[in-house]
Amino acid sequence: MEVQVVIKKLAKQFRSHGVHYQQIERQGDVALFSLRYGDNTPVIGYDVAKVQSTPLERYNGLIRDLSRKIQGNPDDVVESYPSSRQWGQCAWSYTTLPAARSKYWQLIEQEKRKTLEMVSGWKSRKEPSYAIGM
C-alpha cells in the first residue's frame, strides 16, 4: 500500500510577535514577505526566506503548546518560517523592496543551479579548468 505524503504549506499571510507577514512572491522554497504592524499600516520591511520543511512527527516534537500540534500521518511534511537562529543562513531582512527582490532572485538562481547540478551532474566553476596561453 502506497502512503501519500501531505504537505501543509506555509500560510501566505500570518502574524507573529505583533507583526503581520504577507507573501509577495514565492518560487519553490524561496519566498518574499512584506512586514507590517497591522492590516492597514505602512510596510516596515521585507523578509526573504528559504521556507523550511520538517516531517510532521519532528515538527510536533518541537512544539510545546498542545493546541498548535498538527494531526496527520507521521510522514507528512510541515512548512515553516525560519527560526531566529537561522537568520543570515535561511532568512534575511531588508528595509527596501528592491534590496529584498535582489536577494530573492539571487536565491532563486542558486536553487536553479543546485537543481541543474543534481539532475545533470554538471557543476559550475568560478575559474576555468584550462589555462589560457600567455
C-alpha positions in Angstrom: 0.0 0.0 0.0 1.4 3.4 -1.0 1.5 6.1 1.6 0.5 9.6 0.3 2.6 12.4 1.9 0.7 15.6 2.6 2.5 18.9 2.7 1.0 21.6 5.0 2.1 24.7 3.1 3.3 27.9 4.9 0.4 30.4 5.0 0.5 33.3 2.6 -0.5 35.6 5.5 0.2 35.2 9.2 1.0 37.1 12.4 3.9 36.5 14.7 5.1 38.6 17.6 2.8 41.5 16.7 4.0 41.6 13.0 1.7 40.9 10.0 3.5 38.9 7.3 2.1 39.0 3.7 3.7 36.8 1.0 4.5 38.9 -2.1 6.2 36.2 -4.2 7.2 32.6 -3.9 9.1 30.2 -6.2 9.8 26.8 -4.9 11.1 27.2 -1.3 12.1 30.8 -1.7 9.6 33.4 -0.5 9.4 37.2 -0.2 7.2 38.8 2.5 6.2 42.3 3.5 6.0 43.1 7.2 3.5 45.5 8.8 2.4 46.2 12.4 -1.3 46.0 11.4 -3.5 45.2 8.4 -3.8 48.8 7.2 -0.4 50.2 8.4 2.6 51.1 6.3 5.2 48.4 5.4 8.0 48.4 7.9 10.3 46.0 6.0 10.7 42.9 3.9 11.9 39.4 4.6 13.3 36.9 2.1 13.2 33.4 3.4 14.0 29.8 2.4 10.9 28.0 3.6 11.7 25.2 5.9 10.2 21.7 5.5 10.0 19.4 8.6 8.5 15.9 8.9 5.2 16.2 10.9 6.5 13.9 13.7 9.6 16.0 14.3 7.6 19.3 14.0 5.1 18.1 16.7 8.0 17.0 18.9 9.4 20.6 18.8 6.0 22.2 19.7 5.3 22.7 23.4 1.8 24.2 23.0 -0.5 21.2 22.5 -3.1 23.4 20.7 -0.5 24.1 17.9 0.3 20.4 17.2 -0.9 19.2 13.8 -2.8 15.9 13.2 -1.8 13.7 10.4 0.5 10.9 9.1 4.0 11.0 10.7 5.4 11.1 7.1 3.5 14.3 6.3 5.6 17.5 5.9 5.0 20.9 7.5 6.4 24.1 6.0 7.5 26.8 8.4 9.2 30.2 8.6 12.9 30.1 9.5 13.6 30.5 13.2 15.6 33.4 14.6 18.6 31.1 14.9 18.6 30.6 11.1 18.7 34.3 10.3 21.5 35.1 7.9 21.5 31.5 6.6 17.9 30.9 5.7 16.3 34.3 6.0 17.2 37.9 5.5 15.6 41.3 6.4 15.6 44.4 4.2 14.2 47.9 4.5 13.5 48.4 0.8 11.7 46.2 -1.7 14.4 46.5 -4.4 17.0 45.2 -2.0 14.7 42.3 -0.9 13.9 41.4 -4.5 17.6 41.3 -5.4 18.3 38.7 -2.6 15.1 36.9 -3.6 16.3 36.5 -7.3 19.8 35.6 -6.1 18.4 32.7 -4.1 16.2 31.6 -7.0 19.3 31.4 -9.2 21.2 29.4 -6.6 18.3 26.9 -6.4 18.2 26.6 -10.2 22.0 25.9 -10.2 21.6 23.3 -7.4 18.8 21.6 -9.3 20.8 21.6 -12.6 23.8 20.1 -10.8 21.6 17.4 -9.2 19.8 16.4 -12.4 22.7 16.6 -14.8 25.8 16.1 -12.7 27.1 19.4 -14.1 29.0 21.7 -11.7 29.7 25.3 -12.3 33.2 26.6 -11.6 34.3 30.1 -10.7 37.5 29.6 -12.6 38.1 27.7 -15.8 39.7 24.3 -15.7 42.0 25.2 -18.5 45.0 27.6 -18.7 44.9 30.4 -21.2 48.2 30.8 -23.2 50.5 33.6 -22.2 
